[in-house]
Amino acid sequence: MNNKLYGDLIFERSHTGRKGYSLPKNRMGHYEVPSSWRRTTAPQLPECDEMTVVRHYTNHSENNFGVNNGFYPLGSCTMKYNPCINEEIATLPQFAQLHPLQPSSTTRGAQAVCHLLEQALCTLTGLHAFTLKPFAGAHGELTGLMVIRAYHEQRGDTKRIKVIVPDSAHGTNPASAAVCGLEVVEVKSMDDGTIDTEHLKTLLDDSVAAMMMTNPNTLGLFEKRIPEIAAMVHDCGALLYYDGANLNPLLGVCRPGDMGFDVMHINLHKTFSTPHGGGGPGAGPVGVRKGLENFLPCVSPYHGNFAVAMRAYAYILSLGRDNVKMVGPLATLNANYIKECLKDEFLLPIDGLCKHEFVFDGLRDKSTGITTMDVAKRLLDYGYHAPTIYFPLLFHESLMIEPTENESKETIDGFIEVMKRIAQESRETPEMVKSAPHNTPIGRVDDVLAAKHPVTTYQQMKGEADDNH
């Protein structure tokens, strides 16, 4: 076990009787806690002075990594820069201090923002109506599938219980369909990574409710046969669902509604710039074509994560109608530049033009046994967040890289240089790569052991540390 872990434990700095806080007098009066609720033993809490506590948490905060620290090429997640002006707008007291239950007559400004954002999303996607109420992308997926199911049920077409999902889809697609009570049917991809339309033909019948697609798909490849697929799906009476996870490279260039999609969700926290980590915050607005707007459900009495909507609207206004058209092309340019510069060192299973992201199948030279995990861990030593690894599942050593449109050529060139250096290290000093990272507060851990036997208390950790000493 890495002993660095124990160097800054707040318990290690504890001294009996030392305090670093003072509590104000209780203005609300004194109330006795019932004896049955009281502890019988004092809690085991550290006793430290204030500066020790401040420095402890400050040091730990500097171990966090985000796009404000450095390059974050996490594929299929669009970890792009969130301009500070968005935060300022979202925290304006006129909006931030609103209460969800206050009279609607006093929230006209917030309602106007929601309406204007919905209009902007309609313009950008080519769809007719949006609801902002879903709280996350997966929540949006479920909401969209509920719309589709309600549409079929209203027509009395209750036998439509199947949802077709590509084998390259995000894991939330089949999960959302299953939660909605629908049966998942997988359609295969061809060797070029796009949907096998011949296989799709064999799956389409009057039991299919919808087909879910991401375009570009999770390999970062544009599905060129969308109009053909849309016609096939509609001819059998089903609807076409767009997973908006990869909307970023299409932004301002082409629109899902124009391609033939009937329902979609958008990850506002990805495409429209909200910092997302640690499980949130997120937002998953759902849009529908004309004729489906009455099926948009009231999944919440509130307007979703309103602060995320505020940031998204500020981002859209900051770019404007003309500059929003640069988002997709720049994201695509950056991804293709990295791909072309690294494909001699890393195995590119599907060659050709990608969009905002692409997938390597590990190192080209596999003779030293260096895995994608090893490459990702070694990147941490050089100050870069690792890309997505082992997804999509189509390749054994998947390494998915998404640079976003925000990064400069100098930043991207630095990343390319480091990736080439790691490839060289893998040939010359493979053991150093296999044992990485070396410069982080915690070294290589046993992921399986950590999942099965997590260390959750200081006493347990201290005991293990003593054993290792």
N, C-alpha and C positions, 0 to 999 in steps of 0.2 A: 504494500500500500504506500502511496506517495505521502511522505511525511510533511510536505509543503502544506497539506490540507490542515494541519493542526497549528500552523504558525500564527493564525489570526483568529482563533476561536475566542469569542467574547468570554466564554467560561474560563478559559486559561488565564485571563487577565483579572479575574474576580478576586476581591479581598473582602473578608468578612467585615461588615459594618460600613463599608464605603457606599456612598449614595451620589447619584448624579442627577437628581430631579427634585422638584418640590411641587406639591399639588396645591391648587388654590382651595380656599375654604368652600365648603359645600353650600351654595346659595339656595339649594332646593330643600334644605332641612335634613334632619337626621332620621334614618330609618334602620331598624334592627333587621339584620338578615336572619331568617329562621334558622334555628340550630341544625335542622336536617339538611340545610343547603351549605353549611360551612365546612371547610376543609378540616380534617383532623390533624394534618401535618402541613408545615409551611411549604410552599412551592419551591422547587429547586431553580431559582433564578440567579443570574449573575449579579454581583454587587460591584459596580464600577463607577468611576467618576465620569463627568459629562464629556470631557475631551476624549477619553478612551472610547466611549460609545460612539461619538461623532466620527472619529477616525476609523473605527471598525467598519461602520456602515459606508463611509465614503470610500474606503479601500475596496470593499466588496462591490460597490456600484461601478467602480472602474473596471471590474472584470466583465461587465455586461458588454455585449457587442451589438451594434446597430448600424444603420446606414449613416448615422452622424459620426461614427468612429472610423469606418472604412468600407471597402468594397464588399458587397453582400450579394453575390451572384446566385441566390437560391432559386433554382429553376421551378417554374410553375407556381410561383408565389408572388412575383412582381414586387419585390422589396425595394420600392423606389423612394426617393427623397420626398419628405413631406415639408414643404416650405413653411417657415415660421409664421408667415402671414395667415396661413390657414388656422394655426393654433390661436392666434390673436382673435380672429373672427369668431371661432367656435367658443371662446371664453368671454365674449362681450357680455357684460352683466345683464343687458336687456334680454339676452337669450339664455345664458347659463343659469340665471336665477328663476326661470319660469318653473312653475310646479305643474306636473301632469294633470292635476285635478282642478286647476283653477278655471274659471269660466272661459269658454271659447271666445267670448267677446273681448277678452283682455289679451288674447294671443294671436291677434290678426297678423302681426309681423312674422311670427314663426310659421303660421299657416301659409303666408305668401311665399316664404322661402321654400317650403315643401312643394307648393304648386309650381314655382318657377323651376325647381330642380327636376320635378317630374317632366315638365315640358322640355327641358334641356336633354334629359335622357331619351325621351321620345325622338327628338331631332337627331341625336347621335346614333341611335340604334335602328331607326326606321320602324318602330312599333307604335301602336296607337295610344296605349294607356299604361301607367305604372302605379304600383303601390309601394310605398317606402317602409311598410310595416315589418317585414321579416328582419330579424336581428343578426343574421349571418348568412354566408353563402349557402351552407347546407340547409338552413331554415328556408332560404329562398327556393332551393331545389324542391324541397318538400311542398312548399306553397304552390310552385308551378305545376307539380304533378297533381296536387289536389284540384287545381283549376282544370287540368286535362280530364281527370276522372269525373269531376262534376259536369263537364261539358258532355261527355259520353252518356252519363247517367240521365241527364235531362232529356236526351234524345231517345232514351229507352234502350240504348246500345250497351247493355250491362255485361255482355260476354267479353268485352275488350278489357282484358286483365293483364296483358303482357306489355313489357317495356323493353325495347331493343337497345342494348348498350354495347359500344365498341370494346374490343379486348384491350384497347389502349386507354380506356376512360379513367378519369379520376375515381378513386374508391368511393367517393360520396355518391356517385351516380347510382350504382346498384344498391347502396345502402338506403338512399332516399326512396327509391322505388319500392324496396322491401318494406320500409316503414309505412309507406302509403298503401300497403296491402296488395301490391302488384307483383307479378312474376317477372323475374329478370331473364332475358334471353340474350346471349352474347353473339355479336357478329364479328367475324374475323377481319384482320387487316391483311393487305397484300404485302408482297416483298418490299414495296416502296413506302410502306408505313401508313398508307391511306386505306379507307374502307373498301372492302371487297364487295362490290355491288352485285356480283353474281351470287355470292353467298347470301347477301341481303335479300335478294329476290325470293330465295327459298324460305325465308322467315316471315315474309309479309302476308298476312291473311286477316280475316275479319275478327281475330282475337287480339290483335295488336292495338294498344291504346296510343302509344307514342314511341318515337325513337329519340334518344338523347345523344347529342353530339357536342364536341368542343372543336372550334375552328379558329385558329390552327389547333391541331390535336396535341396530345401531350408529348409528342415527339418534336413539336415545333414546326410541323409541316402543314401547309395549307391544303385543305380538302377541296380539290378543284372540281369535284363532281357534285357539289352541293345542289345545284339546280336539278340535276338528274335524280339525286336521292330524294329531294323534296317532292318531286313529282311522283316518285314511286310510293313514298309514304302517304301522300295525300290521296293517291288513287285507290289505296286500300282502306281509306276512311280514317287513318290515324293522323296524329299531329306531330310536328317536329319541334323538339325542345333544344334550346341553345344553352349550354353550360357556359356562363360568362367568365369563367376563370381565366381564359386566355384572350380577353377582349383587348388588352393593351396594344398589341401590334396592329389591330384593325382600326384603332381610334382615329376618327377623322378621315379614314381612307375608304372603308366599305362598311355596310351595315347589315346585321343579321336579318332584320326585317326584309331587306331587299333580296336576300338569298333564299327566302321562303320559310324562315323559322316562324313559328306561331307563338311560342312562349319562351321566355328567357329569364334568367336572373343575372344580376350584376353584383360583383364584389366591389362595393364602393371603396372598401379599405385597401384594395389592390390597384385597380385601374385609376381610381380617382383620389389616391394619395392620402391615406390615413395611416399613421404608424401602427402596425399590427404585430403583436408578439405576446407571448404568455397567454394565448387564448383569446385575445381581443384587444381593442374593441373592433366590432365588425358591423356590416350591414349588407343585406342581400335583397335590394329592391327587385320586384318581379314585373316584367312588362309583357303585354299581350297584343296580338294583332286586333284589328277592328272586328267586332263581333264577339269577342271573348271578354270584353271589359266587365260585363255584369257577373262574371264568374270569379273575379278577384275577391278572395275571402278576407274577412276581418280577422286576421290571425292575432291581432293585439288591439286593445282599446287605445294604444298610444301610437305615435308616429315613429316607431322603430328607435334606433339609436340616433337621436336628433343631432348630437354634436358631430357624428360622422357625416351626416347629411350636410351640415354646415361646412365642414372642411371640403367636402366634395364640390359643393356649389362655389366656394371660394376658389378652388382649383380650376374649375371650368371657366369662371369669370376672369381669372388671372391669365389664362391662356388665350381666351377669346376664340372666335370662329376660325380665324386664319391659323393661329399658332397651334391649335389642337390638332391640325392636320399633320404636324411634324412629329407627333408622339410615336405613331406606328412606324413610319419610315426610319426614324433614328434608332428605335429599339431593334428593328430588323437589321439595320446597318451594323450596329455594334455586335449583335449575335453572330452574323456571318463573318465579320472581321476576326473575331476570336476563333471561330470554327476553322477558318482557312489557315490561320497561323499555327494551330495546334494539331491539325489532323495528321501530320507526319509523325507525331509522338504518341497520339491517342487514337484508338481505333474508332473510326466513324462508320457505323454499320449501314447508314443510309446517306449516301452522298447527295449533293444538290443544294438548292437554295432552301434555307430555313426561314422562319419568321423571327419571333422574339427570343426563342430559346432553341436549344439543340441537345442531342444526347450522344455522348461517347460511350463505348462499351469497354471502359477501362483503358489501360495502357496498350499500345500496339505490341510492345515487347512484353510477353507474359512469362518469359523464361525464369525470371527471378522470383515469381510468386507474389509480387506486389499487387495488392487488391485495391479496388476503388476506396474502401474504407481507409487503407493506409495513406492513399493520396490525400483524402479529405483531412485526416488527422495531421499530416505534415503541413498542409496549407495553413493551419492554425499557428504554426511556429513562425510563419512569415507575415502574420497579421491580417490574413484574409479569412472571412467566414467561408465555410465549405459550401459547395453547391449541393443540390439535392442528390442523394445517392441511392442506388438500388430501386429507383423508380424512373420511368415505367418498368413494369415487370417483363416486358418483351425481351430484354437483354439481361444477361447474367451479371454484368458489372456496370450497370447504368450509372452515368455521371451526367446529370442534367444541369446545364449552365444557362442562366438568364441575366444578362447585364443591365437591362432596362435602358431607357432613352437618356437618363440623366448623367451617365458617367462620361468623363472626358477621355480623350484618346490617351493622354498620359497615364491615367488610372488603369485603363484597359491594357496598355502596353506593359505596365508593371505587373499586372496579373498574368499576362502571357509569358513574360520572362520567368516568373516564379514557377509556373506550370512546367515550362521547359526544363528548369533547374531540377524540379522534383523528378521528372522523367530521367534526367541524367543521373541523379542520386540513386534512382531505382536500379540502374545498371551498375553503378560504381560502388555504392555503399548501401545495399538494400536493407541491411539490419537497422540502420539509422532511420529509414523510412518506416519500417515495420514497427519500430518502438516509439514512433512519434505519437503525440506532441511532447517536446522537451522544454518548451519555454512558457508553458501555461501553468496556472496555479494548481491544477489537477492534471496528472499525466494520463496515460492510457488506462482505462478502466475495463473491467470485465462486465460488459453490458448485460449478459445473461444473469450473472451473479447479482448485479445491482437491481435487476428487475425482480428476481426471485427472493432475495434476502436484502431488502433495502435497510440502510442504517438510518433510523428515524429519531434517535435520541442521543443526547450528549453522553450519557452514561454508557450506552452501547458503543459509541464511537471511541470514547476514552478507553474503554476496556480493550477494544481491538488495537488501538494505538499502543497501549502498554504491552500487549502481547507481541507486537511487532518490534518493540524496543528490546 
